[in-house]
């Protein structure tokens, strides 16, 4: 049930992000987008596309790294017999959260390109998949 709820929430977030700040695409834009090759999709997954700003990629990578640390922390916490001994890990995780928020502030709130939206979606899907492991 939790997995389903996480997936539904992620889909809602992705759909809301794709609708923010974008005008209706022209037929030319739709045709160009639909003809994107598999190689282009691989480049976007790696974040190496020309349409992805470096500050956006850095923010998204730090976002994913934060959740990797969070998942590791929660696994360790669930197996621990002395959770108070994990305080330094928790403080380190909070420091990473602060850095992630700073990176998000640096790329601002400008509209995302199609490639950035795709990269954002892929990062979030990876995170959700990892989160389902720590039930």
N, C-alpha and C positions, 0 to 999 in steps of 0.2 A: 504494500500500500504506500509506503514511504517513497519507494522508487517511482511509482506512478505519479505521486504528488510532485516530486522534484522535477520530473520530466515535463509535466503540465505547466509548472511555474516557469521553467526555462523556455518553453515554447512561447508562453505569453510574453516573456521579457524580450525574446528575439523578435517576435512580431511587432511589439511596440517600438523597439529600436529601429527596425527597418522602415517604420512609418514616420519617424521623427524627422522633420525638416527637409523632406525630399518632395520635389514636385513630381507629378505624374510623368513617367518617362515617355519619350517619343517612340514611334515605331522603329526608327533607326537605332535608338539606344537599346530597345528590346531585342532587335535582331543581332546587334553586336554582342550583347550579353549572352544570348543563347548560343552563339557560335564559339564561345570560349572553349579552348582545348583543355584536355586533361593536364597537360604540362603547366598551363596557367594556374589551374587549381592547386597543383602541387607547390608552385611558387608561393601562392597565397598562404598555404598551410605552413610553409617555412617562414612566412613573413618577409619574403624577399621581393615582393612585387613593387614596382615603381609607384603604385597608387597607395602604398601604406607608408604613412609618415613615420620616421624613426622614433619620435617621442611617443607616438601611439603604440608602436610595437613594443617599446621598452615598458610602457605602462601595462600592457596586456601580459607581457612575460613576467613582470613582477607580480601581477595579479595571480597568475597561475602558480608562480613560486610560493606565494603566500599560502595559497590553498594546499599546495603540496606539504608545506611545513605544518599547516593546521591538521591535515589528515594524519601525518606522522605523529603529531602531538596527541591527537585523540586516540590513536591506536595504542600508543605508549601509556596514556592515561587509563584506558580501559583494562590494560594488563597489569597496571601498577598496584602494589599493595601499600604504597606510601605516596599518595598524590601530592602531598605538601613538598616532597623533595623535588618536584618538577617545577618549582617556582621560577628558577632561572630559565628553563625552557619557555615558560609562559611569557616572561619578560622579553626574551629574544623574539618571540613571535609578535609581541606588541610593537617592537621596534621595526620589524619587517612590515607590519601593517602601516605604520607611519610613513615608511619609505614608499610603499605602494600608493598611499593617498597623495603623497607629494608628486609622484609620477603622473597620476591622473590629473592633478591640478596643472601640471606643465603642458599637457596637450590640450587643455581647455575643453570647451563645449561646442566646438565647431562641428558642422555636419560631417558625418562619416562617408567616405567613398564606398563604393560597392565592395571593393576588395577589403576594406577595413571592417565592414559589416560582416563579411564572410569570415574573416580572421577572428573577429570578436565571437561569432557564433561557434566556430570550431574550438576556441579556447574554452568557452563555457560548456560545451558538450563534453570535452575532456574532463573538466572539473566535476561536472555532475556524475560522470561515469566513475571517477575516483571516489566521490562522496558516497556513492552507493555501497562501497566496500566497507564502510565503517559503521554499519547499522548497529 
